[in-house]
Amino acid sequence: MTRVKRGIIHTKKRKKILRLAKGYRTGRSDLYTQAKEAVKKSLFHSYIGRKRKKRDFRRLWIARINAAARKEGISYSRFIKGLREADIGLNRKVLSEIAINEPQEFSRLVEVAKSNIKE
């Protein structure tokens, strides 16, 4: 049986991992085994972070809308329900931008929401 040395494949695989680990401290940037573990962990956390970011922004928008709505004398949940009843399909990102940058428009939206809440 012939001997297989895997020269190019083996080197490329190691180089790829070490390239991804560039900038890590101590052996994590130089030693293949440590670098492999560090890169695996970092890729895992970056994947989770991308999902987490969406969650965090939604929470921020809701907090902003709630603060602005309470200034107008209505809770967040009743405000959203009133908008839904009025068939106003603005998402939370846009609502929070309106609440911050255009308070007059936001108070008009609150009035529409209040008038459409069926008790």
Secondary structure as GFF3:
##gff-version 3
##sequence-region A 1 119
A	DSSP	alpha_helix	7	20	.	.	.	ID=ss1
A	DSSP	three_ten_helix	26	28	.	.	.	ID=ss2
A	DSSP	alpha_helix	32	71	.	.	.	ID=ss3
A	DSSP	alpha_helix	76	85	.	.	.	ID=ss4
A	DSSP	alpha_helix	92	101	.	.	.	ID=ss5
A	DSSP	alpha_helix	103	116	.	.	.	ID=ss6
###
